[in-house]
Amino acid sequence: MPRRRGARVHGTTRRVPREHYELDERAHMRPAPTEPYDVPLWRDAKVHPDHHIQVAKALYSVPTRYVGQRVRVRADSKTVRIYLGTELIKMHARQAVGGRSTDPSDYPKDKAAYAFRDIDRLLDEAGRRGDSVGEYAHALLGAPLPWRHMRQVYALLRLCEKYGAARVDAACARALAFDVLDVRRIRRMLETSSAAEAQAEQRGKLVQLPLLPARFARSDDSFRTLKNRDDETGGAR
C-alpha cells in the first residue's frame, strides 16, 4: 500500500514535509479566516471642484491640491482608500449609497482667490438665471465650507435648462419664503407642477396659447392720442 502524501522524505530538503510543518511552520500560521474574503472594488475617479469624488454612488472628500486630478480608488466593505499613482492620499470609512464623507481639513483654510474662483463663477451664472435663483445660490454657498454645496448649485442650474429659468426662479422664490434650502425639494416642486399641467392639458382644461400675433389685436394707430394725430396732420381735424 503506497505511503500517504507528505510522509515521504522530500528530495530537496531531505525532511518529511508533515513533520517539518508540525515542528517549524505550524506555530507561525495565522488562524484560518471565518468570513469570506472582502473583494475590493477598484475605480478611477476625478476630483471635482467641490473637493469630492464619487465612488459607488457615494461622495468622499480629497484635499484641495488634488482638485481636477484623476485618482485611483480602492473600496471594500469598510474603507475607501484613494491613491494618486502609488501614493495613498486619503482614506474614508465606506458610506452607503447616497452618503457623503467630508473631512473639513481637506478644504483651504485661507480665502485664496483660486479657491473661490469656481464659487464666484457659479454665483454669477445663477444670478443670470433669475434674481431668486441667484439668491438661492447665495444662500447655499454662504456656509463656512461653500464647496460642500457646489453640487446642489450645479443641479439647480441643470433644472433651469430642463424646466426654464422663469419656472425655476418662481420655485426658488417660493422655497426662500419658507426658508427651504434643498434643491431636491425644488426639483420635486417642478416635477409635480409639470405633471399636473400635462394631465390638465390631456383633459382639455389647459390650452396652450399660440405664439403668433393675436387675431383681433388692434393696430398701433388705435392707441394714438388725439393730440398726436393733430400733430401728424398739421392740426386738421
C-alpha positions as CSV (number, residue, x, y, z in Angstrom):
1,M,0.0,0.0,0.0
2,P,1.6,3.4,-1.0
3,R,2.6,5.8,1.8
4,R,0.5,8.9,2.3
5,R,1.5,12.2,0.8
6,G,3.7,14.3,3.0
7,A,5.0,11.3,4.8
8,R,7.9,10.6,2.5
9,V,11.3,12.3,2.7
10,H,11.5,15.3,0.4
11,G,14.1,15.1,-2.3
12,T,15.5,18.6,-1.7
13,T,15.1,19.3,2.0
14,R,15.6,15.7,3.0
15,R,12.9,16.1,5.6
16,V,9.4,14.6,5.9
17,P,7.1,17.6,4.9
18,R,4.4,16.7,7.5
19,E,7.0,16.6,10.3
20,H,8.6,19.8,9.1
21,Y,5.2,21.6,9.1
22,E,4.4,20.4,12.6
23,L,7.8,21.2,14.2
24,D,8.7,24.5,12.4
25,E,5.8,26.1,10.4
26,R,2.6,25.4,12.3
27,A,3.4,27.9,15.2
28,H,3.8,30.8,12.7
29,M,0.5,30.2,10.9
30,R,-2.4,32.6,11.4
31,P,-5.9,31.2,12.2
32,A,-8.0,30.4,9.2
33,P,-10.4,33.2,8.3
34,T,-14.0,32.7,9.5
35,E,-15.5,35.2,7.0
36,P,-15.5,35.3,3.2
37,Y,-12.7,37.4,1.6
38,D,-13.7,41.0,1.2
39,V,-13.3,41.6,-2.5
40,P,-12.3,45.2,-3.1
41,L,-13.8,47.5,-5.8
42,W,-11.2,49.4,-7.9
43,R,-12.2,52.6,-9.7
44,D,-10.7,55.6,-11.4
45,A,-12.4,58.9,-10.3
46,K,-12.0,62.7,-10.9
47,V,-11.7,65.1,-8.0
48,H,-14.4,67.7,-8.7
49,P,-14.3,71.4,-7.7
50,D,-16.3,70.6,-4.6
51,H,-13.3,68.5,-3.4
52,H,-15.2,65.2,-3.7
53,I,-15.0,62.1,-5.8
54,Q,-17.9,59.8,-6.4
55,V,-17.5,56.0,-5.8
56,A,-20.4,53.6,-5.9
57,K,-22.9,56.5,-5.7
58,A,-21.3,58.0,-2.5
59,L,-19.1,61.1,-2.1
60,Y,-15.7,61.3,-0.4
61,S,-13.6,64.4,0.1
62,V,-10.0,64.9,-1.1
63,P,-7.6,67.7,-0.2
64,T,-7.6,70.9,-2.3
65,R,-4.3,70.3,-4.1
66,Y,-5.8,67.3,-5.9
67,V,-8.8,69.1,-7.3
68,G,-9.1,68.4,-11.1
69,Q,-6.8,65.4,-11.0
70,R,-7.8,61.7,-11.6
71,V,-7.2,59.3,-8.8
72,R,-7.3,55.6,-8.2
73,V,-9.8,54.3,-5.6
74,R,-9.9,51.0,-3.7
75,A,-13.2,50.4,-1.9
76,D,-14.0,47.4,0.2
77,S,-16.9,46.9,2.6
78,K,-15.4,49.1,5.4
79,T,-12.9,51.6,3.9
80,V,-12.3,53.7,0.8
81,R,-8.6,54.3,0.0
82,I,-7.7,57.0,-2.5
83,Y,-4.4,56.9,-4.4
84,L,-2.5,59.2,-6.7
85,G,-0.3,56.9,-8.5
86,T,1.0,54.6,-5.8
87,E,0.7,57.2,-3.0
88,L,-2.1,56.9,-0.5
89,I,-3.5,60.4,-0.2
90,K,-6.8,59.9,1.6
91,M,-8.8,57.2,3.4
92,H,-12.5,57.3,4.5
93,A,-15.0,54.9,6.1
94,R,-17.2,53.3,3.4
95,Q,-20.5,55.1,3.0
96,A,-23.9,53.7,1.9
97,V,-25.4,54.8,-1.4
98,G,-26.2,58.5,-1.3
99,G,-23.9,59.0,1.6
100,R,-21.1,61.6,2.0
101,S,-17.9,61.6,4.0
102,T,-16.3,65.0,4.2
103,D,-13.2,66.0,6.1
104,P,-13.2,69.8,6.8
105,S,-9.4,69.8,6.8
106,D,-9.5,68.9,3.1
107,Y,-10.7,72.5,2.3
108,P,-8.4,75.5,2.1
109,K,-8.0,77.4,5.4
110,D,-7.3,80.7,3.8
111,K,-9.6,82.5,1.4
112,A,-7.3,82.5,-1.6
113,A,-8.6,83.7,-4.9
114,Y,-8.0,80.4,-6.6
115,A,-10.1,78.6,-4.0
116,F,-13.2,80.8,-4.7
117,R,-13.0,81.2,-8.4
118,D,-15.5,78.3,-9.1
119,I,-17.8,79.7,-6.3
120,D,-17.8,83.2,-7.9
121,R,-18.5,81.7,-11.3
122,L,-21.4,79.7,-10.1
123,L,-22.9,82.7,-8.3
124,D,-22.6,84.8,-11.4
125,E,-24.2,82.1,-13.6
126,A,-27.1,81.6,-11.1
127,G,-27.7,85.3,-10.9
128,R,-28.1,85.5,-14.7
129,R,-30.9,82.9,-14.5
130,G,-33.0,85.0,-12.2
131,D,-33.0,87.1,-9.0
132,S,-34.4,84.3,-6.9
133,V,-32.1,81.7,-8.4
134,G,-29.2,83.9,-7.6
135,E,-30.4,84.5,-4.1
136,Y,-30.9,80.7,-3.6
137,A,-27.4,80.0,-4.8
138,H,-26.0,82.7,-2.4
139,A,-27.9,81.0,0.5
140,L,-26.5,77.6,-0.4
141,L,-22.9,78.8,-0.9
142,G,-22.9,81.2,2.1
143,A,-21.9,78.5,4.6
144,P,-18.3,78.3,6.0
145,L,-17.5,75.5,3.6
146,P,-19.3,76.5,0.4
147,W,-17.6,73.8,-1.6
148,R,-19.8,71.2,0.1
149,H,-22.9,72.7,-1.6
150,M,-21.5,73.3,-5.1
151,R,-23.2,70.1,-6.5
152,Q,-26.6,71.5,-5.3
153,V,-26.0,74.7,-7.3
154,Y,-24.9,72.7,-10.4
155,A,-28.2,70.7,-10.0
156,L,-30.1,74.0,-9.7
157,L,-28.6,75.2,-13.0
158,R,-29.5,72.0,-14.7
159,L,-33.1,72.4,-13.6
160,C,-33.1,75.8,-15.3
161,E,-32.0,74.1,-18.5
162,K,-34.7,71.4,-18.2
163,Y,-37.7,73.5,-17.0
164,G,-36.8,77.0,-18.0
165,A,-35.2,79.7,-15.9
166,A,-38.5,81.5,-15.2
167,R,-40.2,78.5,-13.6
168,V,-37.1,77.6,-11.5
169,D,-36.9,81.3,-10.4
170,A,-40.5,81.2,-9.2
171,A,-39.9,77.9,-7.4
172,C,-36.8,79.3,-5.7
173,A,-38.8,82.4,-4.6
174,R,-41.4,80.2,-3.0
175,A,-38.8,78.0,-1.3
176,L,-36.9,81.0,0.1
177,A,-40.2,82.3,1.5
178,F,-40.4,79.1,3.6
179,D,-36.6,79.0,4.3
180,V,-36.2,75.7,2.4
181,L,-32.7,75.2,1.2
182,D,-32.9,71.8,-0.6
183,V,-32.6,71.6,-4.4
184,R,-34.3,68.2,-4.2
185,R,-37.4,70.0,-3.0
186,I,-37.2,72.4,-5.9
187,R,-36.9,69.5,-8.3
188,R,-40.0,67.8,-6.8
189,M,-42.0,71.1,-7.0
190,L,-41.2,71.4,-10.7
191,E,-41.9,67.7,-11.4
192,T,-45.2,67.9,-9.6
193,S,-46.3,71.1,-11.4
194,S,-45.2,69.8,-14.8
195,A,-47.1,66.5,-14.2
196,A,-50.2,68.5,-13.2
197,E,-50.0,70.7,-16.3
198,A,-49.6,67.6,-18.5
199,Q,-52.7,65.9,-17.0
200,A,-54.7,69.1,-17.3
201,E,-53.7,69.5,-21.0
202,Q,-54.7,65.9,-21.7
203,R,-58.2,66.6,-20.2
204,G,-58.6,69.7,-22.2
205,K,-58.5,72.0,-19.2
206,L,-55.2,73.7,-20.1
207,V,-54.9,75.3,-23.5
208,Q,-51.5,76.5,-24.7
209,L,-51.7,79.9,-26.2
210,P,-50.2,80.3,-29.7
211,L,-47.0,82.3,-30.1
212,L,-48.4,84.0,-33.2
213,P,-49.8,87.6,-33.0
214,A,-53.4,87.7,-31.7
215,R,-56.0,87.6,-34.5
216,F,-58.1,90.5,-33.2
217,A,-55.3,92.7,-31.9
218,R,-55.6,96.4,-32.6
219,S,-53.1,98.3,-34.7
220,D,-50.7,100.8,-33.2
221,D,-52.8,103.6,-34.6
222,S,-55.7,102.7,-32.3
223,F,-53.7,103.8,-29.3
224,R,-52.6,107.2,-30.5
225,T,-54.0,110.2,-28.7
226,L,-55.9,113.0,-30.4
227,K,-53.1,115.5,-29.9
228,N,-50.6,113.1,-31.6
229,R,-53.0,112.7,-34.6
230,D,-53.4,116.6,-34.9
231,D,-49.6,117.0,-34.9
232,E,-49.2,114.4,-37.7
233,T,-51.9,116.0,-39.8
234,G,-50.9,119.6,-39.2
235,G,-53.8,120.4,-36.9
236,A,-56.5,119.4,-39.3
237,R,-59.5,117.5,-37.7
